[in-house]
Amino acid sequence: MTTLRGGTNVIYSGSTATSTATITSAATLSSANVLKAVAKLRANKAVPRKGTNFWAGIHPEVSHDFRLATDTGNWLVPNQYGASQDRVWAGEIGVYGGAYFIETPRMYNTTDGSSSARVYRTIICGQQALAEAVAEEPHTVIGPVVDKLMRHRPMGWYGVLGFARYREEALYRIESGSSIA
């Protein structure tokens, strides 16, 4: 998440927002923000992630405002699209404006807006936004048992890998507030 949210292509929600510091709770994610990000991705020749749709990660509190504000007739819920329903991701709430939305509370947010308003980051991206380099796949490591009664078995994981933004043109971040924050 830290790597993705560090992208340089940013859209600010709200008519008066010009930076993260000017975002208020009233500056909610709008249809125009999503349509603009998708249009920019298509203009940048970004490769979509699923069919013709880009991936969008959205926080549940932002999703609440966004779904209330958008025309429900333009939303496609997961059982209305796709030939194979086993490919629907957990948390997928639907397709809108060329992006399929995955709702997760792990989307980055913090109180860095106007008057310490909580600012949420919604990320919309294509296939080439993130690159992964793997020297050793993550795997489970079981440590030595040092307890004489054999009660404690230390376990952990180990892997040598890293992530980096690969192509900035395939990544957009929308910063917004939420009415229920």
Secondary structure, DSSP 8 states (H G I E B T S, - for coil): -HHHHT-S-EEE-SSS--SGGG--TT-B--HHHHHHHHHHHHHTT---SBTTBEEEEE-HHHHHHHHHHS-GGG-B-GGGS-S-GGG--TTEEEEETTEEEEE-TTS-EES-SGGG--EEEEEEE-TTSEEEEEEEEEEEEE-----TTS----EEEEEEEEEEE--GGGEEEEEEB-TT-
